[in-house]
Structures are given as structure tokens and as C-alpha cells.
Amino acid sequence: MSGKILARGDTSMDHAPVPDGQVVTGDPTTSILEIEASGLDIGLWEHSVGVSSDVEVDEIFVILSGSAEIDFKDGPTLTVGPGDVVQLQAGDQTTWNVKESLRKFWVTP
């Protein structure tokens, strides 16, 4: 198999508003780019500056750019930035306080 680029670091992504029920403050938007490769569930995700809530799936991700605080309803607050590798568990209730537009590369089982 030959190597190939699955997505470029500057890949443009179209954003849509975060659903009203998930907006905590501001006017955050998100975008997702699912990438097909080797039968894995992978992709890029962006979140603009603002605060939103979510219920997570099992996921591991790497922050490519930006910064945020991720508050877990029954757990810690994680401050994340470029290079950080993070694991989420299905059912985690989170609040994402994005300080600088965030881009992550994610993998789900």
C-alpha cells in the first residue's frame, strides 16, 4: 500500500451553529470532516470560540490548534492545547469552553 495524505492541516471546513440546546454562551459553531481510512472511524473537528455542552462517545483525540477547557460533570476540568492527547468515555457529560478556535483529530472505536 502506498502512503497518502488523508487531510491537509489547512483543510477548509464549513461550520454550522451549535444546536440551541447545547449552546451555553456565545454563538459557537462546529464542523466535522469524517475521513475514510483502513476501516477506522477518524476525522477532524473544529469548534469556534464559545461555550457548548455535549454527551460524549468513546474517543481519543489530539489537539492540533487552539485551546479550551473541558469541564466534566462528574470529574475534572481539562485545559487542552496543541499536542495534547485526550480520551473521552461514552456518556461523559462535558462543557467545552473554547478560548481559541479549536481543531482536533479524533479516532473512535
C-alpha positions as CSV (number, residue, x, y, z in Angstrom):
1,M,0.0,0.0,0.0
2,S,1.3,3.5,-0.9
3,G,1.2,6.4,1.6
4,K,-1.4,9.1,1.0
5,I,-2.5,12.3,2.6
6,L,-5.9,11.9,4.2
7,A,-6.4,15.6,5.1
8,R,-4.3,18.7,5.0
9,G,-3.6,20.8,8.1
10,D,-5.2,23.8,6.4
11,T,-8.2,21.9,5.1
12,S,-11.1,24.3,4.9
13,M,-14.2,23.2,6.9
14,D,-17.7,24.6,6.7
15,H,-19.2,25.5,10.1
16,A,-22.8,25.3,11.3
17,P,-24.2,26.8,14.5
18,V,-24.1,24.6,17.6
19,P,-27.8,23.4,18.3
20,D,-29.6,25.8,20.6
21,G,-29.9,23.1,23.4
22,Q,-26.1,22.8,23.5
23,V,-25.1,26.5,23.5
24,V,-24.1,27.7,26.9
25,T,-22.7,31.1,26.0
26,G,-21.7,32.9,22.8
27,D,-22.5,31.8,19.3
28,P,-20.3,28.8,18.8
29,T,-20.1,26.9,15.6
30,T,-18.7,23.4,14.8
31,S,-17.6,21.5,11.8
32,I,-16.8,17.8,11.2
33,L,-14.8,16.1,8.4
34,E,-15.1,12.3,8.5
35,I,-12.1,10.6,6.9
36,E,-12.3,7.1,5.4
37,A,-9.2,5.1,6.1
38,S,-8.5,1.5,6.9
39,G,-11.9,0.9,8.3
40,L,-11.3,3.3,11.2
41,D,-13.7,6.0,12.4
42,I,-11.5,9.1,12.2
43,G,-11.8,12.8,11.3
44,L,-11.2,16.4,12.0
45,W,-13.5,18.5,14.2
46,E,-13.5,22.2,14.8
47,H,-15.2,24.4,17.4
48,S,-15.2,28.2,17.3
49,V,-14.8,30.4,20.4
50,G,-17.7,30.0,22.7
51,V,-19.2,27.5,25.2
52,S,-21.2,24.4,24.5
53,S,-22.3,21.2,26.2
54,D,-22.2,17.7,24.8
55,V,-22.6,14.0,25.7
56,E,-19.5,12.2,24.5
57,V,-18.8,8.9,22.7
58,D,-15.7,6.8,23.3
59,E,-13.0,8.8,21.6
60,I,-9.3,9.6,21.6
61,F,-8.2,12.9,20.1
62,V,-5.2,15.1,19.5
63,I,-5.5,18.9,19.7
64,L,-4.0,20.3,16.5
65,S,-4.6,24.0,17.2
66,G,-6.5,26.3,19.6
67,S,-7.2,26.0,23.3
68,A,-10.1,25.1,25.5
69,E,-11.2,24.0,29.0
70,I,-13.3,20.8,29.0
71,D,-15.4,20.5,32.2
72,F,-16.7,17.0,33.1
73,K,-20.0,17.0,35.0
74,D,-18.7,14.3,37.4
75,G,-15.0,14.8,37.1
76,P,-12.1,17.2,36.4
77,T,-11.6,20.2,34.2
78,L,-9.0,19.6,31.5
79,T,-7.1,22.6,30.0
80,V,-6.1,21.5,26.5
81,G,-4.0,22.9,23.7
82,P,-1.8,21.8,20.7
83,G,-0.2,18.4,21.0
84,D,-2.4,17.2,23.9
85,V,-3.8,13.7,23.6
86,V,-7.2,13.2,25.3
87,Q,-9.5,10.3,25.9
88,L,-13.3,10.6,26.4
89,Q,-15.7,7.9,27.5
90,A,-19.2,7.3,26.2
91,G,-21.7,9.1,28.3
92,D,-19.3,11.7,29.7
93,Q,-21.3,15.0,30.1
94,T,-19.0,17.8,29.1
95,T,-18.9,21.6,28.7
96,W,-16.4,22.9,26.2
97,N,-15.2,26.4,26.9
98,V,-13.3,27.2,23.7
99,K,-10.9,30.1,24.3
100,E,-9.2,30.0,20.8
101,S,-10.8,28.2,17.8
102,L,-10.1,24.5,18.3
103,R,-9.2,21.9,15.8
104,K,-8.7,18.2,16.8
105,F,-8.0,14.9,15.0
106,W,-10.2,12.2,16.5
107,V,-10.5,8.4,16.5
108,T,-13.4,6.4,17.7
109,P,-13.5,2.6,18.1
